[in-house]
Each structure stands twice: as structure tokens, then as C-alpha cells.
């Protein structure tokens, strides 16, 4: 099973981890889209200010947003 995680770190401490499980590949997009939306929301809360809509897509592609005292990360993990 694949898991997509949205991880927020502040002052070198994990502040939150939100995980979304992909149980069946045919429904992966139903899980990935809400995870990406949460990632963008957390990045906004931490100071991300896109200049245009491509900035959000690029942020998701990078999977990482660094701010003055921490970061927001979009990360995949796997369970056998």
C-alpha cells in the first residue's frame, strides 16, 4: 500500500503529519488530490504566496516548501 503524507516541521520539531492511504490504485487520484490540496493549504498557512496558478503546480511537483522556521513536505511512503 502507498501512503502520501503531508508533514509540517516548525523549529526542528514535527508539528503535524497527515497521511492518506492509497488502498487501490484505480482510486489513487481520489486520495492524491485531497493530499495535494492539504499540502497547498499548509504551505499558504506558512507563507506560500503564489504569483500564478503554475506556482502551486510547481510546489506540488517539488513536494517541499521551506519557510523561515520550518518546512512543509509532501512525501510518499510504502507499507508491504
Secondary structure by P-SEA (a helix, b strand, c coil): cbbbbbbbbccccccbbbbbbccccccccccaaaaaaaaaaaaaaabbbbccaaaaaaaaaacccccccccccbbbbbcc
